[in-house]
Structure formats: structure tokens, C-alpha cells
Amino acid sequence: MPGIAMTELQSLIERRDGPCVSLYMPTERAGGDPKQNAIRFKNLLTRANESLEETGLRAAEAEALLGPATKLLDESIFWQRQSDGLALFVSDGFFLGYRQPLQFEETVLVGPRFHIKPLLPLISGDGRFYVVALSRAEVRVLQGTHFSVDQLEIEDVPDSLADAMKYDEFEEQIQFHTATAPRAHGSRRAIFHGHGAGHDDESDSILRYFRQVDKGLNEILNSSHAPLIVAALEHLHPIYAEANTYPHLLEAGVMGNPDPLTTKELHQRAWAVVRPYFEAKQRQAAEQVRVALGTGMASADINVVVPAAASGRVATLFIDPNRQAWGRLDRQTLELERDQVASSENEELIDLAAVHTLRQSGTVYAVEPGDMPGEGSVAAVFRY
């Protein structure tokens, strides 16, 4: 149950073969009382079962649908290996869960799609970034968000700078032996290639190696707009910048030899570098909303924002993840009906707006009330 990636969130968004059960709960970390985790989970499963029966499922059908989740009750090791929160998603033939460093509120929702709003702080503003850690010993590539990190594999790149330079030395030997000509008295004249000896030769080898790394990285990053951070000794940063062709490389980086750093430590240092970048983007987006309010190109009225999101008009959406609004949206007419409480006949509208915005490649920011541009629970800038 790893940290959630945007691609995994998209798979949850696109799955619409209900009934879909979304279950969130706070959990005790290792060292706490794992029995409390299992007890809380059992109570939430009871609520999920009742909600499924309210949708018209027979008791046996509801029990079968929740079967994969129910089996977790007997896995004591699972409950001993928790983070701060647990999110589980269950539908017919589908079961997925995530341990996350967020204290989720206890939530059980059953509907035609999964409820993803509590996860949005984990990827708020699509806050992904990449780290390439470079040293003589190894190359590591990480994909991270504020709360999660994963190490990625890159192909067609030497395992280390040392390996790449060995390859260069081998090539130089071949060039020496094949590019010499006889001289008088049987001696041979050496022809040297490259930019000189000593440090210049080494810098040239490093540059060629970094170009290989850049090529491998671009195959992974493809059309991504996520920032890239270099972690390396200080003198290597300008050399990588020269080799780089990825347009979103940040000038700031992690300085020093990355080899002694664990993945977690490297992630923490990289987040400290990239955090101001994301905060600036969020401030710019919020200011864009404030400027556009009252012009018809933005709104903080949920009755306007939800239909606009459903029609693909929302480019940037701010939500308060701790607020809820219930109702029904007619997908044909885009007419919205509001309700006071949740039922099997309606859905959570803030979540619905976020789902439609993400589905149309928009950006969603999950923020505290004080950071909301506007007075309501949502605010959006429209594409047209």
C-alpha cells in the first residue's frame, strides 16, 4: 500500500461501476495499539455493509463485495504496520488500499464512484517532483510529492559515473591503437582525442555521461511539467545543467554527496528545495481567482462551480477538503439540486467538482479555509 501517485488517483476517478465503497480512518502507528486499528475498521465495515444494503444489495451480496476488505481483520501484521491514516476502495472485482501520513476522519461512503477528496491534500496542485541523485557510485531517480516518494528505474544509462568513465577509458585505448601510424625507426605516433588531459578529460566524460542520464530521464518524464531537482556534489550541478534538455529543471538543488542519504532523507531535502516553487504557484493561482471573481471567468459559488466542472470549464479549482455539500447533478441538463444530508440518492458535490476537474486535466488545490480565495468551500477559474 504505497504512497498514491497521480496515475493511481486517475484510475480511482475513472472507475464508475458502482456501488463503490470508499473507507477512510485514522490509524495508530507502530508502537501504538494495533487492536484499536482493527476494532475501528470492523465498525466501519459494519457501516459500509448497512449502506450497501440501503442501495438495494442483498446481505449476501454486500458481504461478498466487502470480502477482500473483511479478510484484513485477521491479518495482525497488517495492523501493526500502519501510518497515520488508511484509505480503502472496494467495488465488484476491485480492491485497493493506501497507508498515508494523514489523519483521515472516519468516513464511509457508498456511491456510483469512489470518494477521493480526502486524498487530495497528498497531491494538491499536482505537486509532483523528480529528483536525480548523481555520484560516482550510483544514479537514483525519485518521484515524490510532499508526503510520498518512490524510486524509479531508468534504462540505457550506466549504473554509475565510474562505469561510464571506465567505458570512456576503454574507447580511448581503442582509438589509440587504431589511429596510430608507423614512424621512423619503428616508433608509433599517438593521436589523442577529446579536450585535453586531467580535469578537462574528466569533465568531458562527466558531461557525456550526464547526457546519457538526461536521455534516460526524458523517456520517463516524457511530457511531464513536474520540476526536476539535482542532488550531487556542488561542482557537478553546472555540468548537469549543460547536459540537461528537460525544460523544468530547477536552478536550486540538493548540494553534497547523495550516497549516504536514504531515500527518505533525500526526499526530505528535495522537498525543502521544491516547496517554495509549489507555494509560489499556489499563490499565483489564488491571485488569479481573486482577480477574475466578478468577471464571469471565476466563481466561489458551489452552485456555479460544480456544473462548470462537469462541463469541463474549470481550469483551476480550490477546495476546502474538510467541508461537505450534498446534492444531485443532472448530467444532461447540468441542473444542480442541493440536499442537507447524505443519502443513497445523492453525492458529495465538492468531491464531484474535484473529480471532474482532474478528469479534464485541471489543477486542484486542497487548502485550509484561510487560504481559500473567496468565502465559500470552493473557488474556480474557468477556461472559457
Order of alpha helices (4+ residues) and beta strands (2+ residues): alpha-beta-alpha-alpha-alpha-alpha-beta-beta-beta-beta-beta-beta-alpha-beta-beta-alpha-beta-alpha-beta-alpha-beta-alpha-beta-beta-beta-beta-alpha-beta-beta
